[in-house]
Amino acid sequence: MTRHGHSTSTPGTVYLVGAGPGDPGLLTRHGADALARADVVVYDRLADDSMLSLAPADAELVYVGKQAAVHAVPQPRINQLLSTHAEQGKCVVRLKGGDPFVFGRGGEEATHLRERGIPCVVVPGVTSAVAAPAYAGIPVTDRRHASSFAVITGHEDPTRQTSRIDWHGVAHGADTLVFLMGLTNLASICSRLIDEGRPATAAAAVIERGTTPGQRVVTGTLADLAGRVAEAGLHPPALIVVGDVVQLRRQLAWHDSQPLAGRRILVPRVRRRPSEIVRLLKAAGAEVAEVPVLRSETLPVTGDLRGRLDAADWLVFTSPGALEALLEQLGTLGSDIRALGAGRIAAAGPATAAQLRRCGLRVDYAPETATGFADGFPASSHATALLIGEEVGERRMLRDLAVAGLCCSELPVSRLTVDDRAPLPPIEQFDAIALASSNTARRLIEAYPDGPTDAQVVVSIGPMTSRTAGRLGLRVDAEAAGASPAAVVRTLVERLETRLPGD
């Protein structure tokens, strides 16, 4: 039996999931749900490997990615991998960049599976043909300039003797042309379109790494685009856009005008879920790596769990994942959320409060930050508080509540461990490092014992974090004016805007 209860005599389902064009936020909810159920993930080279962390901690990850002229695993072998795992009763996710059916060989994989009687679900993805131009400020249609668009492969099957592309029809058949995987053939594509009657002065663009913080865009005409791209040094993955809509980029470009566009920032991870500072950095256009990748393990039940819950006046959840782990523990006892009893509920921070509310719980106390949590706690002396969270808990919160007169105890329900399946990126790749707490400073040294390089900007959230960093031998270049994630981002913008990318 697998995690999902399939017997080996019944084939599992294969989900062909489109991962989107690069920005992990463009992965669909259906795709994320499929990843959360996966026993096996068979994945291509992705622009953002963070999507893999959506799979269960014990899911098998199988890389079969391809690069130009280098096929890590031949397509027939990929087909066989999918069917073999599914025939063992496993839930299999085939994670592919873009959309599975847009030049993604998803049709071949689906045919292979259906011929063997294996259930197959196609989860469409956002295609780069539309998303990358949109992130570059180029709408593929606009009633003022274009009422049609075509998507064409820029790299045909090399085993074919003749082209299947009707170049005359392409040159005249749509207002906007989008060529995928065509950068190495850019010069010949441009000249072929001109030969077939597309004006040499037609506006055109190449978009490298579209929808990611590393996106670069070069514009020109069919006559000079190849030279401009060579001068700029663009590399695959990239796509080509041809048509009058390219001119709209002058008014509509938004992605590369964000304050941290093109910057790579490292945030040491101390929680399984992305932190608020990561959300704000991405909103400012930064490419963020929150490392190391952590996974949460639910601890086995010890003692009288239901009795402790029932006896507490207050249940204090200290992390967003605490309720999920607690419910998993209760499930092993044949119980559920009703075992929480009549105790009032408190949450350490807005993210934890939001998660509790999503699960239908009323939150009676939820300050904006865990700092000073006990100061406004609405409980009388000698009330009992049970702190529910990770194995290494909020010791300061426990101490502060005890000083305030509450009778406190801890209920560890989970532990965080490093997911060794995901290698650490080289620290040299980053422009800056954001230390959002003392724990993140400790995590940075654990992950990178040599610390940051002299070229990187290190920003701390406040004096306590700066002091911890100093004790650990970490250099801090700037301290945020206000102990908040937003203040850290403002400081990073101020420090990095004065330095050009690559300085």
C-alpha positions in Angstrom: 0.0 0.0 0.0 1.2 3.6 -0.7 0.6 6.7 1.3 -2.7 7.1 -0.4 -4.0 3.6 0.1 -3.5 2.3 -3.5 -2.8 -1.4 -3.7 -0.1 -2.5 -6.1 -2.7 -4.3 -8.2 -4.5 -1.0 -8.9 -2.5 1.5 -10.9 -2.0 5.0 -9.4 -2.9 8.2 -11.2 -0.4 10.2 -13.1 -0.8 14.0 -13.0 0.8 15.9 -15.9 1.2 19.3 -14.2 2.2 22.5 -15.8 4.6 24.4 -13.5 4.1 27.6 -15.3 6.8 29.8 -16.9 9.1 30.4 -13.9 7.4 32.6 -11.2 6.3 30.0 -8.6 3.3 32.1 -7.8 1.9 31.2 -11.3 1.7 27.5 -10.3 -2.1 26.7 -10.2 -3.9 25.5 -7.1 -4.7 22.3 -8.9 -1.0 21.8 -9.5 -0.1 22.5 -5.9 -2.8 20.1 -4.7 -1.4 17.3 -6.9 2.1 17.9 -5.6 0.8 17.7 -2.0 -0.5 14.1 -2.7 2.5 12.8 -4.7 4.4 9.7 -3.9 6.8 10.4 -6.8 7.6 13.7 -8.6 9.2 13.4 -12.0 10.4 16.9 -12.9 12.1 18.9 -15.6 14.6 21.7 -15.1 12.5 24.3 -13.3 13.1 28.1 -13.0 12.2 27.8 -9.3 12.9 24.5 -7.5 10.9 25.8 -4.5 7.8 24.1 -6.0 9.3 20.7 -5.1 8.9 21.6 -1.4 5.2 21.3 -1.9 5.6 17.6 -2.2 5.4 15.4 1.0 8.7 15.0 2.9 9.0 11.3 1.9 8.1 11.8 -1.8 10.7 10.5 -4.3 12.0 13.3 -6.5 13.3 12.1 -9.9 15.1 14.7 -12.1 14.7 14.1 -15.9 15.3 17.6 -17.1 16.7 18.6 -20.5 19.0 21.4 -21.6 19.8 22.5 -25.1 21.4 19.6 -26.9 21.7 17.7 -23.6 19.0 15.2 -22.7 19.3 14.1 -19.1 16.9 11.2 -19.7 15.5 10.2 -23.1 11.8 10.7 -23.6 11.0 6.9 -23.9 12.7 6.4 -20.6 10.6 9.2 -19.0 7.5 7.5 -20.3 8.6 4.2 -18.8 9.3 5.9 -15.4 5.8 7.3 -15.3 4.1 4.0 -16.1 6.4 1.9 -13.9 5.7 4.0 -10.8 2.0 4.2 -11.5 1.8 0.4 -12.0 3.1 0.1 -8.4 0.0 2.0 -7.2 1.8 5.3 -6.6 0.5 8.8 -7.2 2.9 10.3 -9.7 3.3 14.0 -10.6 5.0 14.8 -13.9 6.1 18.4 -13.3 6.8 20.3 -16.5 7.7 23.9 -17.2 4.9 26.0 -18.8 2.0 23.9 -20.0 2.2 20.2 -20.6 0.6 20.4 -24.0 2.4 23.5 -25.4 5.6 22.1 -26.9 6.0 20.0 -23.7 5.7 16.5 -25.1 2.8 16.0 -22.7 0.7 14.5 -25.4 3.3 11.7 -25.9 3.4 11.0 -22.2 -0.4 11.0 -21.9 -0.7 8.6 -25.0 1.8 6.2 -23.4 -0.1 6.1 -20.2 -3.6 5.7 -21.8 -2.3 2.8 -23.9 -1.4 1.0 -20.7 -4.7 1.7 -19.0 -3.1 4.1 -16.4 -5.3 7.0 -15.2 -3.9 10.3 -16.4 -5.0 13.8 -15.3 -3.8 16.9 -17.2 -3.3 20.0 -15.1 -2.8 22.9 -17.5 -0.1 25.5 -16.7 0.4 29.1 -17.5 2.3 29.1 -20.8 5.4 31.4 -21.2 4.0 32.4 -24.6 1.5 34.6 -22.9 3.0 35.2 -19.4 6.6 36.2 -20.4 5.4 39.0 -22.7 2.9 40.1 -20.1 5.7 40.4 -17.5 7.7 42.4 -20.1 4.9 44.8 -20.6 3.9 43.3 -24.0 0.3 42.1 -24.4 0.1 39.5 -27.1 -3.2 41.0 -28.2 -4.4 44.6 -28.0 -7.4 45.9 -30.0 -5.3 48.9 -31.1 -2.5 46.8 -32.6 -3.3 43.0 -32.7 -6.4 40.9 -32.9 -4.6 37.5 -33.3 -1.4 35.8 -32.1 0.4 32.6 -33.0 2.8 30.4 -31.0 5.5 28.7 -33.0 8.3 26.4 -32.1 11.7 27.9 -32.7 13.4 24.6 -32.5 11.9 21.8 -34.6 12.6 18.1 -34.3 16.2 17.8 -35.6 15.5 14.4 -37.1 13.1 15.9 -39.7 14.5 16.6 -43.1 12.1 19.4 -43.9 10.4 22.1 -41.8 6.7 21.6 -40.9 6.3 25.3 -40.4 4.4 27.2 -43.1 6.7 30.2 -43.0 4.7 32.2 -45.5 1.5 31.5 -43.6 3.3 32.4 -40.3 4.7 35.7 -41.6 1.2 36.8 -42.8 -1.2 34.8 -40.7 -1.2 36.5 -37.2 -0.5 40.0 -35.9 1.7 38.8 -33.1 4.2 35.9 -33.4 5.7 34.2 -30.4 8.5 31.7 -30.9 9.4 29.4 -28.1 12.9 27.8 -27.7 14.2 29.8 -30.7 17.1 31.9 -29.3 19.8 29.8 -31.0 17.9 30.2 -34.3 17.1 33.9 -33.8 19.0 35.2 -36.9 17.5 32.6 -39.2 14.0 33.2 -37.9 14.2 36.9 -38.4 15.6 36.6 -41.9 13.1 33.9 -42.9 10.2 36.2 -41.8 11.7 39.1 -43.8 12.1 36.8 -46.8 8.5 35.8 -46.6 7.2 39.4 -46.5 7.2 40.6 -42.9 8.7 44.1 -42.9 12.3 44.3 -41.8 11.2 47.3 -39.6 8.7 45.2 -37.7 9.1 45.5 -33.9 10.5 42.5 -32.2 11.8 41.5 -28.8 13.6 38.7 -27.0 12.7 37.9 -23.4 15.2 35.9 -21.3 14.0 34.0 -18.2 10.5 35.6 -18.5 8.4 36.1 -15.3 11.5 35.6 -13.0 13.5 38.3 -11.2 16.3 37.5 -13.6 14.2 38.5 -16.6 16.0 40.6 -19.3 14.4 42.1 -22.4 16.0 43.3 -25.6 13.8 45.1 -28.2 14.5 46.1 -31.8 13.4 45.2 -35.3 13.6 42.1 -37.4 16.5 43.6 -39.1 18.7 44.4 -36.0 17.3 42.2 -33.2 19.8 39.4 -33.6 22.7 41.8 -33.3 21.3 43.6 -30.3 20.7 40.3 -28.5 24.2 39.1 -29.2 25.6 42.4 -27.8 23.5 42.1 -24.7 24.6 38.4 -24.1 21.2 36.9 -23.6 21.0 33.2 -23.0 18.3 30.5 -23.1 15.6 30.0 -21.9 14.3 32.8 -24.0 11.4 33.5 -26.4 10.9 35.8 -29.3 8.0 38.2 -29.9 7.3 39.9 -33.2 4.6 42.5 -33.8 3.4 46.0 -33.2 2.5 45.1 -29.6 6.2 45.1 -28.7 6.1 48.9 -28.9 3.7 49.0 -25.9 6.5 47.9 -23.7 7.6 51.6 -23.5 4.4 52.4 -21.6 3.5 49.1 -19.9 6.8 47.6 -18.6 6.3 46.9 -14.9 8.3 43.8 -13.8 11.8 45.1 -14.5 11.0 48.6 -13.0 10.4 47.2 -9.5 13.0 48.5 -6.9 14.7 45.1 -6.4 14.3 43.8 -9.9 17.3 41.6 -10.9 18.5 41.3 -7.3 19.0 37.9 -5.6 18.5 37.9 -1.9 19.1 35.0 0.6 16.8 34.7 3.6 17.9 31.9 6.0 14.8 29.8 6.7 13.6 29.0 10.2 10.0 28.1 9.4 8.7 25.6 6.9 6.3 28.1 5.3 7.6 31.2 3.5 8.1 34.1 5.8 6.5 37.6 5.5 9.8 39.1 4.6 10.0 36.7 1.6 6.6 37.8 0.4 7.6 41.5 0.6 10.9 41.0 -1.1 9.2 39.2 -4.0 6.6 42.0 -4.2 9.6 44.4 -4.7 10.8 42.3 -7.6 13.7 40.4 -5.9 14.6 36.8 -6.6 14.5 35.2 -3.2 15.9 32.0 -1.9 14.7 30.9 1.5 17.2 28.2 2.5 17.8 25.6 3.7 14.6 23.8 2.7 13.0 22.5 5.8 10.3 19.9 6.4 8.1 19.5 9.3 7.7 16.2 11.1 4.8 15.5 13.4 6.0 14.2 16.7 4.5 11.0 18.3 1.9 11.5 21.0 3.2 11.5 24.5 1.2 11.6 27.8 -2.5 12.5 28.1 -2.9 14.7 25.1 -6.7 15.1 25.2 -6.5 15.7 29.0 -4.0 18.5 28.6 -6.0 20.2 25.9 -9.2 19.9 28.0 -7.5 21.3 31.1 -6.0 24.4 29.6 -7.7 27.8 29.9 -5.7 29.0 26.8 -4.4 27.2 23.8 -1.5 29.3 22.4 -0.5 28.2 18.9 3.1 29.4 18.2 3.4 28.6 14.4 1.2 28.3 11.4 1.7 24.6 11.1 1.0 23.8 14.8 -2.7 23.1 14.4 -2.1 20.8 11.4 0.4 18.8 13.4 -1.9 18.7 16.5 -4.8 17.4 14.4 -2.5 14.7 13.0 -1.6 13.6 16.5 -5.3 13.6 17.5 -6.1 11.5 14.5 -3.8 8.8 15.7 -6.0 8.7 18.9 -9.2 8.5 16.9 -10.1 12.1 17.7 -10.4 15.4 15.9 -10.7 19.1 16.3 -13.5 18.7 18.8 -10.9 17.6 21.3 -9.6 21.2 21.6 -12.2 21.7 24.4 -13.5 25.0 25.7 -10.2 26.8 26.0 -9.7 30.2 24.5 -7.3 30.4 21.5 -4.3 32.7 21.0 -1.9 33.0 18.1 1.7 34.1 18.0 1.6 36.5 15.0 -0.7 37.2 12.1 0.4 34.3 9.9 -0.5 31.8 12.7 -3.8 33.6 13.3 -4.7 33.5 9.6 -4.1 29.8 9.4 -6.2 29.1 12.5 -9.1 31.2 11.0 -8.8 29.3 7.7 -9.5 26.2 9.7 -12.6 27.7 11.2 -11.3 28.6 14.6 -12.1 31.8 16.4 -8.9 33.5 17.6 -9.3 35.4 20.9 -5.9 37.0 21.0 -3.4 37.6 18.2 -0.9 40.5 18.5 0.9 41.7 15.4 4.2 40.3 16.5 5.4 37.7 19.0 7.6 40.4 20.7 5.8 41.6 23.8 3.2 38.8 23.3 2.6 38.6 27.1 2.1 42.3 27.6 -1.4 42.5 26.4 -2.4 38.9 27.1 -6.1 39.1 28.3 -5.9 36.4 31.1 -6.1 36.6 34.8 -3.3 35.4 37.1 -3.1 31.7 37.6 -4.9 30.9 34.3 -3.4 27.9 32.5 -1.8 28.3 29.1 -0.6 25.5 26.9 1.9 26.5 24.2 1.4 24.3 21.1 4.2 24.4 18.5 7.6 23.1 17.4 9.9 21.0 19.5 12.3 24.0 20.0 9.6 26.3 21.2 9.1 29.9 22.1 11.0 29.8 25.4 10.9 33.6 25.8 7.1 33.6 25.3 6.8 30.8 27.9 9.0 32.8 30.3 7.1 36.1 29.7 3.7 34.5 30.3 4.9 32.9 33.5 6.2 36.3 34.7 2.7 37.7 33.9 1.3 35.2 36.4 0.0 32.4 34.1 0.6 28.7 34.7 2.4 27.7 31.4 3.5 24.5 29.8 4.6 23.4 26.4 3.1 20.9 24.0 5.6 20.1 21.2 3.7 18.7 18.2 6.3 18.9 15.4 10.0 19.3 14.7 11.8 21.0 11.8 14.5 19.1 9.9 16.6 20.0 6.9 15.5 18.5 3.7 18.7 17.0 2.3 17.1 16.4 -1.1 17.5 20.1 -2.0 21.2 21.2 -2.3 22.1 24.7 -1.0 22.7 27.3 -3.7 26.2 28.9 -3.6 26.2 31.9 -1.3 28.2 33.9 -3.9 25.1 33.9 -6.1 23.3 36.5 -3.9 23.5 40.3 -3.8 22.2 40.5 -0.2 21.3 38.6 2.9 18.3 39.4 5.1 18.5 38.5 8.8 15.0 38.6 10.1 15.7 37.2 13.6 18.5 35.9 15.8 17.5 32.4 14.7 18.0 33.3 11.0 21.6 34.4 11.9 22.2 31.1 13.5 20.7 29.3 10.6 22.9 31.2 8.2 26.1 30.0 10.0 24.8 26.4 10.1 24.2 26.4 6.3 27.2 28.5 5.3 30.0 28.2 7.9 32.3 30.6 6.0 29.6 33.3 6.1 28.8 36.0 3.5 31.3 37.5 1.1 32.6 41.0 1.2 30.5 41.9 -1.9 27.2 41.1 -0.2 25.0 43.5 1.7 23.9 42.0 5.1 20.8 43.6 6.7 19.5 42.9 10.2 16.0 43.5 11.4 17.1 45.1 14.7 19.6 45.4 17.5 19.1 42.0 19.1 19.6 40.2 15.8 22.7 42.4 15.1 24.2 41.4 18.5 23.6 37.7 17.8 25.2 38.1 14.4 28.2 39.8 16.0 28.6 37.0 18.5 28.5 34.5 15.6 31.2 36.4 13.7 28.7 37.7 11.1 29.2 41.2 9.6 26.1 43.4 9.5 26.2 46.3 7.1 22.9 47.9 7.9 20.2 47.7 10.5 16.5 48.3 9.7 15.0 51.4 11.2 12.1 49.5 12.8 11.9 45.9 13.8 9.6 44.8 11.0 9.9 42.8 7.7 8.8 45.9 5.8 11.6 47.9 7.4 14.1 45.3 6.3 12.9 45.5 2.8 13.1 49.3 2.8 16.7 49.1 4.0 17.6 46.6 1.3 16.1 48.8 -1.4 18.0 51.8 -0.1 21.3 49.9 0.0 20.9 48.0 -3.3 19.5 50.8 -5.4 22.8 52.7 -5.1 24.6 49.7 -6.6 24.1 48.4 -10.1 23.5 44.6 -10.5 26.9 43.0 -10.9 28.8 45.6 -8.9 
